[in-house]
Amino acid sequence: MRNIVLKNQYSSQEIKQFMNTAKTKEEFRRWQSFYLISEKNLRAEEVADIVNVSVKTIYQWIYYQNKGKDNTMQKQRGGRRKYLMSWQEEEAFLKELTAQSEKGAIVIIKYVKEKVEALLGHKISKDYPYDLLHRHGWRKITPRTKHPKSKFEDREEFKKNYLNIWIPPY
């Protein structure tokens, strides 16, 4: 088991203050682990058990803390880091599609893919148009199975009186 070397850049009171003002659970756990290591002299395995994270995570937190005060809190996870078009460019592109669809044109994925490739100047994957439309709340709309003004009684009567046997033409 390795000894933990924690550079004391923060006092005990500062660490307690950071723990009390933590905004997320992960941030609280990180400051709690620093407190347990610096004040209680616990090993990484013991701290990991108390804080309920893996030992590897404790070592990573200590590594970043030892790099300097600015590295203590890592950037938040998530978000859209890799993209072909910005959100505003995608919205502008979809406004054009909306104008066409309001005129009665059906939005076909093959057509969307061709338009995006022409806009970007290179090939894109087959699922990019689906992701693009999904990201902006577009959905597949299918035709209704029944006419909205049809009557239930008329449909049932038609089903009863319809000839179910197919008779081939002579």
N, C-alpha and C positions, 0 to 999 in steps of 0.2 A: 504494500500500500504506500502510495506516494504521500509525501508531506505537502501540505497546501501552503504555497507562498502567496500571501495576500498583501499587496502593497497598501499600507495604510494611508490612503489619500483622503479618507473621510473619518471624522471622529465618530465615536459611539452615538453621540446626540444627533449628529447629522444623519446617520444611518436610520436611527429611530424616526426622525422627522420624515425622511424619504419613505419609510415603511408606512407611516400614518397617512401620507398624502398620495400614496400609490393609486393610480387610476384603473389599473387592470390587475387581475389575479397574478399574471405572470410577473408583472413589475413588483408586486408585493413579495412574491416568493423569492425573487432575485435579491431584494434588499434583506429579506429575512435570512437567506443563506449567507450573505455577507456578514450580517450581525452574528450569526451562530459561529461562523468561522473566526471572526476577529475577537469576539468577546468571550465565547465559551470554549474556544480552541478545539472544536469538533473536527473529525475527519470527514472527508467528502462522502463516504458511504453513510455515515450517521446523519449528515445534513440532508442527503438525498432522501433518506427514509423519513425524516421529519417533514421536509418540504414537499414530499411526494413527487419528485422528479427523478430522472435517471442520474447515475453518477457522472456519466459523460456530459450531461447538461450542466452539472455543477462545475466541472472542469472548464467547459466552454465559457460560462459566465465569469469565472475567475480570470481566464485568459483575456477576455475583453475588458474586464475591470482593470487589470494590470497594464493594459495598453494606455489608459488615460481616462480622465473623467468624462470626456466627450463620448467615449465608446461604451460607457456603462449601459446605456439603454440602446439596444439595436433598433433599427427601423421597424415599423410595424409591418406585419406580413399581409399578403393579399394585394389586391389591386390589379390593374391591367398594365403589366409592364411591357409586354411585347404586343405590338399591333401594327397593322399595315396602314391603316388610316386613323386619324384622330377621331374623337367622338363627334366633333363639329363637322368634319369631312363626311363621316358616315351619315349624319343627319341631313346634310345638304344633298348627298346622293339619294337618300331615301325620299326626300321631298320631290325629286324628279320622278321617282317610281310612283309616289302617291298621286301625283298629277296625272300620270298615265293610267293608273288603275281607276281613278275617279271617272275617266272618260270611257271606261268599260274594258280596258285591256287587262288580260289576266297576267299576273306576275308569275313567270316561270323561272325556276332556279337556273336553268341553263342560260336564259337570257340575262339574269342578274350576274351570273359568273362571267359571261362575256363582257358585260358593261364594266364590271370591276377590274377585269384584266386589262381592258382598254384604258381605263382611268389610271391604273397603277403602272402599266407598261411591262408587266411580267405575269407569268402564270401563277395561279393560286390553287389551293387544294379544293377538292370537291365539297368539303364540308364548310368552307369559309362563308359562302352565301347563306347557308342555313344558320350558322352562328350569328352572322350579321343581322339577319332578320329577327332572330330570337332575342338578341341583345336589345333591340329597339321595340320589343313588344308586338311584333308582327306574328300572326298565327295563320294556320291553314284553315280556310273556310270552305266547307263542302256544301253542295246544294242540299236543300231540304228534301226529306223523303216524302213529305206530303205537302200539298198546297195549303197555305195558311187559311184559305177561305172555304176549304172543302168540309163537308159535314160527315161526322162519324157514321151516322145511320146510312147515308148513301153509300159509303165505302163498304159497310158490312152487307148491304143488300146486293151490291155488285159482286161481292165475293161468293154469296150464296147462289146467285143466278148465273154465274159465269160458267161456260162449258169447260170442264177440266180435262176433257179428252181431246187429244190432238188428232185431227182428221186430215190426212195428207190430201193435197189437191190431186184430182185425176186429170 
